[in-house]
């Protein structure tokens, strides 16, 4: 005799003493067979819950691999090329091999936690795991919005902590040493601009002469150039909306740019018909975007020549920000120069600089409240009476 579950769910005993549960979804029947009635009941309850949360007949057999393939195809329309490439890489290297065959509706937080734990055991770095989690969580959140699953199983998953390394920066004296060592480098103006403005590497690479306003003494950051495997240098928008900005330049920096313009004209003449005009401020010898490895090699060479620590190029951005903050430039102004969304981001990233600023504030406050020895006359003091 059939026993009715909620809605259209049914549980009945078969002739071979097994139990079967059935439920109708989108006019199609789903079945589940088990040795115990309790197993069928659990399956039925779970399935009906999933239907209530939006599961359809089409998505009930959809695997994570199939879903992610469709998701990344759509996301490519809004992601920057390099971000899209990184997402696909993480999906193909980590997520698909481990959980690609799992049905989307069967994913749970225990499974995802085990996945991250296995990545840790394989020696995958915490940053890669956190980035993988970010991609998986975003994909599953969209699945929730689409009604494919009821809740995001990646929400609340445990990811490894990242130990933040102390930021490496150059002090004022070291910046001077570096720029002197780089005075004969073909990238001298790029280094100068990196230190004075804190621009990102990709932003410097994408600068065009049309971005320079010689009258106002400013430069506009409107684009970036990044290398995408299989495609080469790709032009795109800045990293964030606030990354599009205009930065005022000092007279020394403007003179550096004028010298760079003269050097480019000489290189054009030498290249002749081989020159490809892209109006880039920092092109290769043929006018195309300069090679990343070429600059990295020169950068390390300049650091060694100046007897400085082996820092990353990106640390010049940190150096610029720290010097500005330590010299009393407000976090609001620094955030605008760096292209941060708000001053809070700047202060959180450069907490070490704010500590230096606090030490100055402490010294000032100490001076203010330090008692001063004064001679107080003895005897009774008569205070004047004021009428009210």
C-alpha atoms as one frame of an Amber mdcrd trajectory, in Angstrom:
protein
   0.000   0.000   0.000   1.421   3.397  -1.020   1.983   6.002   1.650   1.742
   9.639   0.689   4.509  12.067   1.664   4.321  15.847   1.456   2.940  17.264
  -1.767   3.394  14.540  -4.394   5.917  12.407  -2.547   5.148   8.678  -2.274
   6.789   5.796  -0.401   5.813   2.147  -0.940   7.192  -1.353  -0.419   8.133
  -3.450  -3.433   7.628  -7.186  -3.876  11.330  -7.909  -3.223  11.077  -6.313
   0.260  12.856  -3.101  -0.781  11.343   0.362  -0.458  10.845   2.973  -3.151
  10.260   6.716  -2.867   8.925   8.810  -5.717   8.334  12.514  -6.219   7.103
  14.539  -9.179   9.004  17.612 -10.366   8.158  19.620 -13.479   5.859  16.784
 -14.589   8.719  14.282 -14.386   9.033  11.508 -11.792  12.120  10.980  -9.661
  12.612   7.647  -7.887  14.842   6.315  -5.141  15.104   2.696  -3.921  16.570
   1.515  -0.597  16.453  -1.456   1.773  14.925   0.597   4.583  11.855   2.785
   4.572  13.687   5.367   6.711  16.263   5.857   3.944  13.503   6.519   1.437
  11.861   8.950   3.833  15.116  10.878   4.299  15.628  11.049   0.527  12.065
  12.198  -0.021  12.278  14.917   2.620  15.588  16.208   1.252  14.322  16.189
  -2.342  11.095  18.005  -1.469  13.121  20.612   0.426  15.317  21.126  -2.633
  12.242  21.503  -4.842  10.819  24.075  -2.421  14.105  25.980  -2.650  14.005
  26.126  -6.448  15.507  22.891  -7.777  14.146  21.923 -11.193  14.138  18.623
 -13.074  16.809  20.012 -15.380  19.185  20.992 -12.568  18.698  17.936 -10.341
  21.265  15.976 -12.362  23.534  18.942 -13.144  27.139  18.318 -12.072  29.423
  20.996 -10.666  31.666  20.667 -13.726  28.764  21.314 -16.108  27.513  24.232
 -14.053  30.946  25.894 -13.757  31.487  25.592 -17.506  28.312  27.594 -18.182
  29.004  30.012 -15.337  32.510  30.996 -16.426  31.353  31.388 -20.044  28.820
  33.990 -18.937  31.175  35.660 -16.439  33.752  36.251 -19.168  31.474  38.990
 -20.510  32.004  41.107 -17.392  35.400  40.013 -16.070  38.709  41.526 -17.088
  40.695  39.169 -19.367  43.362  38.341 -16.777  40.769  37.740 -14.055  38.821
  35.465 -16.385  41.985  33.502 -17.147  42.790  33.136 -13.431  39.243  31.948
 -12.642  39.386  29.288 -15.351  42.821  28.179 -14.184  41.652  27.650 -10.588
  38.531  25.804 -11.750  40.486  23.484 -14.047  43.426  22.822 -11.710  41.689
  22.505  -8.338  37.883  22.414  -8.358  37.007  20.162 -11.292  39.426  17.299
 -10.554  38.220  17.117  -6.934  34.477  17.807  -7.168  33.553  18.170 -10.828
  31.507  14.935 -10.930  29.459  15.813  -7.839  25.889  16.863  -8.557  25.272
  20.501  -7.773  22.378  19.673  -5.452  24.509  17.216  -3.457  27.284  19.671
  -2.554  27.559  20.422   1.149  29.867  22.345   3.445  31.549  19.194   4.812
  32.528  18.177   1.295  33.913  21.643   0.554  35.833  21.807   3.839  37.377
  18.423   3.039  38.314  19.768  -0.405  40.198  22.716   1.120  41.869  20.437
   3.679  43.124  18.181   0.878  44.565  21.210  -0.933  46.455  22.163   2.222
  47.825  18.611   2.523  49.009  18.772  -1.091  51.019  21.889  -0.302  48.808
  24.412  -2.088  49.450  27.896  -0.678  46.836  29.647   1.479  46.439  32.520
  -0.984  45.589  30.079  -3.801  43.098  28.261  -1.585  41.417  31.494  -0.526
  41.210  32.628  -4.150  39.756  29.232  -5.125  37.173  29.632  -2.369  36.308
  33.085  -3.657  35.645  31.683  -7.149  33.650  28.683  -5.906  31.585  30.794
  -3.506  30.738  33.339  -6.234  29.724  30.584  -8.673  27.486  28.845  -6.124
  25.963  32.155  -5.030  24.829  32.655  -8.621  23.375  29.136  -8.574  21.283
  30.173  -5.581  20.046  33.269  -7.422  19.203  31.117 -10.454  17.170  28.739
  -8.289  19.423  25.752  -9.051  20.153  25.229  -5.325  18.518  26.505  -2.156
  21.565  27.773  -0.297  25.263  28.313  -0.926  27.128  25.259   0.463  30.432
  27.189   0.371  29.098  29.817   2.765  30.881  29.479   6.094  33.491  27.043
   4.790  36.818  27.035   6.633  39.739  28.379   4.612  43.351  28.574   5.821
  44.588  31.772   7.390  47.085  33.861   5.500  50.074  35.108   7.417  50.602
  38.682   6.309  54.275  39.320   5.705  55.776  42.601   6.764  55.623  45.062
   3.894  58.965  45.803   2.237  59.524  49.445   1.396  62.418  51.772   0.705
  63.107  54.774   2.909  63.910  58.220   1.535  67.639  57.625   1.394  67.180
  54.282  -0.351  64.818  55.812  -2.911  67.534  58.326  -3.738  70.122  55.551
  -4.065  67.825  53.592  -6.362  67.040  56.512  -8.683  70.724  57.432  -8.918
  71.606  53.836  -9.818  68.833  53.828 -12.439  69.818  57.173 -13.991  71.252
  55.444 -17.066  68.539  52.791 -17.338  66.077  52.904 -20.237  63.369  52.574
 -17.595  64.576  55.521 -15.465  61.435  57.606 -16.094  59.165  54.659 -15.379
  60.925  54.084 -12.050  60.647  57.769 -11.229  56.911  57.793 -11.977  56.374
  54.599  -9.978  58.021  56.103  -6.888  56.333  59.517  -7.114  52.794  58.380
  -7.998  52.501  54.789  -6.715  50.966  53.633  -9.996  50.502  49.907 -10.516
  52.849  48.131 -12.927  50.040  47.452 -15.421  48.921  51.098 -15.278  52.413
  52.389 -16.054  52.596  49.974 -18.952  49.351  51.313 -20.409  50.166  55.031
 -20.256  49.844  57.002 -23.488  51.202  60.437 -24.382  47.624  61.631 -24.774
  47.223  61.050 -21.016  49.700  63.833 -20.197  48.384  67.370 -19.740  51.491
  69.503 -19.994  49.634  72.727 -19.134  47.948  71.457 -15.960  50.949  69.300
 -15.109  48.969  66.083 -14.694  48.671  62.568 -16.030  45.476  60.510 -16.412
  45.271  56.809 -15.607  42.682  55.391 -18.011  43.840  51.907 -18.934  46.205
  49.068 -18.111  48.107  46.472 -20.134  48.374  42.909 -18.851  49.844  39.773
 -20.406  47.282  37.008 -20.946  48.706  33.533 -21.733  47.957  32.649 -25.330
  47.018  36.243 -26.194  49.988  38.386 -25.192  49.606  42.028 -24.036  45.926
  42.952 -23.651  44.625  46.487 -23.146  41.885  46.920 -20.552  40.316  49.218
 -17.988  42.056  49.913 -14.661  41.724  47.345 -11.880  38.811  49.134 -10.200
  36.411  51.974 -11.016  38.355  54.270  -8.687  41.515  53.245 -10.547  40.549
  55.692 -13.300  42.027  58.916 -11.977  44.105  62.026 -12.692  47.356  62.640
 -10.791  49.145  65.966 -10.507  52.879  65.813 -11.206  55.803  67.804  -9.866
  58.162  69.799 -12.061  60.943  67.197 -11.772  58.594  64.437 -12.900  57.347
  66.518 -15.846  60.946  67.134 -16.916  61.574  63.376 -16.704  58.626  62.801
 -19.037  59.961  65.391 -21.493  63.301  63.576 -21.530  61.485  60.285 -22.078
  59.640  61.807 -25.034  62.960  62.793 -26.611  64.341  59.277 -26.082  61.271
  57.758 -27.763  61.730  60.023 -30.795  65.316  58.799 -31.110  64.188  55.159
 -30.884  61.554  55.768 -33.576  64.234  57.078 -35.915  66.448  54.073 -35.246
  63.605  51.573 -35.730  62.471  53.134 -39.018  59.738  51.151 -40.734  59.834
  48.514 -38.002  58.295  50.960 -35.550  54.669  50.252 -34.566  53.021  53.441
 -33.399  50.955  52.944 -30.233  51.732  56.331 -28.624  52.882  54.539 -25.463
  54.988  56.469 -22.965  56.961  53.318 -22.146  57.157  51.207 -25.325  59.614
  48.568 -26.451  62.256  49.440 -29.048  59.629  48.779 -31.715  56.783  50.789
 -30.192  54.898  47.811 -28.779  54.253  47.251 -25.042  57.572  46.489 -23.338
  58.225  42.952 -22.113  57.574  42.202 -18.447  60.700  40.073 -18.081  62.842
  42.822 -19.595  61.782  45.307 -16.932  61.982  42.789 -14.081  65.544  41.921
 -15.068  66.543  45.585 -15.220  64.795  46.328 -11.901  66.721  43.617 -10.056
  69.936  44.853 -11.656  69.292  48.428 -10.426  68.548  47.230  -6.881  71.799
  45.302  -6.802  73.742  48.260  -8.179  72.286  50.474  -5.434  73.057  47.822
  -2.775  69.379  47.654  -1.793  67.114  44.797  -0.596  65.702  42.500  -3.289
  62.158  43.889  -3.223  59.351  43.412  -5.760  58.468  46.081  -8.303  55.041
  46.381  -6.627  56.849  47.444  -3.451  57.608  50.762  -5.150  53.861  51.432
  -4.899  53.998  50.649  -1.185  57.047  52.877  -0.877  55.274  55.817  -2.518
  52.205  55.454  -0.293  54.241  55.142   2.913  56.389  58.182   2.124  53.307
  60.289   1.402  51.558  59.280   4.624  54.684  59.706   6.758  55.109  63.237
   5.419  51.670  64.308   6.530  49.720  63.919   3.281  46.172  63.004   4.282
  44.855  59.484   3.727  42.083  60.948   1.548  44.595  62.480  -0.868  46.816
  59.385  -0.864  43.825  57.125  -1.592  42.925  59.290  -4.620  46.488  59.163
  -5.943  46.717  55.378  -5.505  43.251  54.719  -6.937  41.790  53.184  -3.770
  38.009  53.190  -3.335  38.210  55.091  -0.025  40.721  56.252   2.614  39.806
  53.298   4.837  41.406  50.928   2.334  44.563  53.019   2.314  44.801  53.129
   6.105  44.188  49.390   6.456  46.896  48.510   3.922  49.458  50.970   5.270
  48.899  50.552   8.999  52.668  50.664   9.582  52.736  54.209   8.232  49.869
  55.314  10.447  51.840  53.979  13.428  54.749  56.212  12.443  52.325  59.123
  12.236  50.965  58.226  15.674  54.460  58.287  17.155  54.814  61.885  15.962
  51.411  62.709  17.427  52.442  61.167  20.755  55.560  63.338  20.866  53.518
  66.452  20.172  50.988  65.580  22.894  53.796  64.896  25.342  55.166  68.380
  24.693  51.735  69.918  25.185  51.025  68.299  28.549  54.558  68.384  30.004
  54.404  70.420  33.271  56.353  73.666  33.338  57.956  74.787  36.590  56.615
  78.183  37.610  57.027  80.161  40.845  53.740  80.666  42.677  53.614  83.658
  45.061  52.858  82.800  48.684  50.222  84.444  50.756  46.524  84.901  50.431
  45.267  85.664  46.962  42.209  87.921  46.769  40.073  87.259  43.725  38.041
  90.076  42.251  34.278  89.859  42.682  32.391  89.835  39.429  28.796  91.010
  39.406  26.270  88.746  37.701
